[in-house]
Amino acid sequence: MDPVAAKAIGAAIAIGIGGLGPGLGIGMAVRGAMEAIGRNPEAAGDVRTTMIIGAALAEAVAIYAFVIAIIIAFVV
């Protein structure tokens, strides 16, 4: 196999799998937050704050996967 093709496939797999988990996690977090706000509208501020912090942490995992994909594609 050509090394350039192997690097491209490795980078694609890294960002593909690395973006799948955070995407699902953020979607589930938002769904849960909307359900919680629907049940208890008075707690919307606290729920929203916690959801945003959790989404930011999940998004950090996707950014790490992106960095690894860039390293694979251009450095290795």
LOTI-344106 format. One record per residue (C-alpha): residue in one letter; residue number from 1; x, y, z; chain. Coordinates in nm, 2 decimals, always signed. Example, Ala and Ser with C-alpha at 12.3 -4.5 7.8 and 13.67 -1.06 7.14 Angstrom:
r, k, xx, yy, zz, c
a, 1, +1.23, -0.45, +0.78, A
s, 2, +1.37, -0.11, +0.71, A
REM end
This chain:
r, k, xx, yy, zz, c
m, 1, +0.00, +0.00, +0.00, A
d, 2, +0.12, +0.35, -0.08, A
p, 3, +0.23, +0.54, +0.23, A
v, 4, +0.04, +0.85, +0.12, A
a, 5, -0.28, +0.65, +0.09, A
a, 6, -0.23, +0.48, +0.42, A
k, 7, -0.18, +0.83, +0.59, A
a, 8, -0.50, +0.95, +0.43, A
i, 9, -0.70, +0.65, +0.53, A
g, 10, -0.56, +0.67, +0.89, A
a, 11, -0.65, +1.04, +0.92, A
a, 12, -1.00, +0.97, +0.78, A
i, 13, -1.06, +0.69, +1.03, A
a, 14, -0.92, +0.90, +1.32, A
i, 15, -1.16, +1.20, +1.26, A
g, 16, -1.45, +0.97, +1.16, A
i, 17, -1.45, +0.76, +1.47, A
g, 18, -1.33, +1.05, +1.69, A
g, 19, -1.62, +1.27, +1.58, A
l, 20, -1.89, +1.00, +1.61, A
g, 21, -1.88, +0.97, +1.99, A
p, 22, -1.89, +1.34, +2.07, A
g, 23, -2.17, +1.40, +1.82, A
l, 24, -2.38, +1.13, +1.98, A
g, 25, -2.30, +1.24, +2.33, A
i, 26, -2.38, +1.61, +2.26, A
g, 27, -2.71, +1.50, +2.10, A
m, 28, -2.81, +1.29, +2.40, A
a, 29, -2.71, +1.57, +2.64, A
v, 30, -2.92, +1.83, +2.46, A
r, 31, -3.22, +1.59, +2.44, A
g, 32, -3.19, +1.52, +2.82, A
a, 33, -3.16, +1.89, +2.89, A
m, 34, -3.47, +1.97, +2.69, A
e, 35, -3.66, +1.70, +2.86, A
a, 36, -3.55, +1.83, +3.20, A
i, 37, -3.64, +2.19, +3.11, A
g, 38, -3.98, +2.07, +2.99, A
r, 39, -4.05, +1.90, +3.32, A
n, 40, -3.92, +2.18, +3.54, A
p, 41, -3.89, +2.52, +3.36, A
e, 42, -3.78, +2.69, +3.68, A
a, 43, -3.45, +2.50, +3.66, A
a, 44, -3.37, +2.61, +3.30, A
g, 45, -3.07, +2.82, +3.39, A
d, 46, -2.90, +2.55, +3.60, A
v, 47, -2.97, +2.28, +3.34, A
r, 48, -2.85, +2.49, +3.05, A
t, 49, -2.53, +2.58, +3.23, A
t, 50, -2.45, +2.22, +3.31, A
m, 51, -2.54, +2.11, +2.95, A
i, 52, -2.31, +2.37, +2.80, A
i, 53, -2.02, +2.26, +3.02, A
g, 54, -2.08, +1.89, +2.93, A
a, 55, -2.11, +1.97, +2.56, A
a, 56, -1.78, +2.17, +2.57, A
l, 57, -1.61, +1.87, +2.73, A
a, 58, -1.75, +1.63, +2.47, A
e, 59, -1.65, +1.87, +2.19, A
a, 60, -1.29, +1.87, +2.33, A
v, 61, -1.27, +1.50, +2.25, A
a, 62, -1.37, +1.58, +1.88, A
i, 63, -1.10, +1.85, +1.87, A
y, 64, -0.84, +1.60, +2.00, A
a, 65, -0.94, +1.36, +1.73, A
f, 66, -0.91, +1.64, +1.47, A
v, 67, -0.56, +1.72, +1.60, A
i, 68, -0.46, +1.35, +1.58, A
a, 69, -0.59, +1.33, +1.22, A
i, 70, -0.39, +1.64, +1.12, A
i, 71, -0.08, +1.50, +1.28, A
i, 72, -0.13, +1.17, +1.09, A
a, 73, -0.19, +1.35, +0.76, A
f, 74, +0.09, +1.60, +0.77, A
v, 75, +0.36, +1.50, +1.02, A
v, 76, +0.38, +1.12, +1.02, A
REM end
